[in-house]
Amino acid sequence: MMKNSFLLVCTLAAFVACSSNKTESTTEAPTPEVTTNTLELPITVSASWNNTTAAYLRMKDAFVASDLASAKAAAIDITSAIAGADMSAMGDAHTAWMGVAPALSSKAAAVGQAPDIEAARTAFYALTEPMVAAVKVLGEGEQDLFVQYCPMAFDNAGANWIASEKKIRNPYFGDKMMNCGKVTEEL
């Protein structure tokens, strides 16, 4: 009996672990290895991070409006803000910053290089995962932030984005399905 109980517990644990894994799509970017402890950033680094989060939110709004030019401009702002961070002032934040900055820069650059709005939205999706991870470590900047999710994005694979309000304004469908989604997490 004890052996059967042990096997049942192990089987259930394996089932729960396997069923809780999110199905990966080909558009999903790897997540940088970070913890969820928000650091106290030096003022010069905090300014760069605030500029990064503000540019991400402008990019999200540009996708809501299906405005590729504005999304690309926000991508440039993200890469500039990250490149402009004062590395000498990082202190304890240096390791965390270096854990997220390369992924954010490369994913933002991919948005800027996208040939059309759909390719740019796919690149935005890839940018969102490391952005969520970065917010969890570096903080939310100057506003409250929410992770939102649309289950229908990318042929029903689903996709997240970050917003500064709880109201759903879907960047993956724009005015086609503006309100499709839900808040899944407050950062």
Sequence and secondary structure as in RCSB ss.txt:
>XXXX:A:sequence
MMKNSFLLVCTLAAFVACSSNKTESTTEAPTPEVTTNTLELPITVSASWNNTTAAYLRMKDAFVASDLASAKAAA
IDITSAIAGADMSAMGDAHTAWMGVAPALSSKAAAVGQAPDIEAARTAFYALTEPMVAAVKVLGEGEQDLFVQYC
PMAFDNAGANWIASEKKIRNPYFGDKMMNCGKVTEEL
>XXXX:A:secstr
 HHHHHHHHHHHHHHHHHHHS    TT        S      HHHHHHHHHHHHHHHHHHHHHHTT HHHHHHHH
HHHHHHHHTS GGG GGGHHHHHHHHHHHHHHHHHHHH SSHHHHHHHHHHHHHHHHHHHHHH  TTS  EEEEE
TTHHHHT EEEEESSSS   TTTGGGSTT  EEEEE 
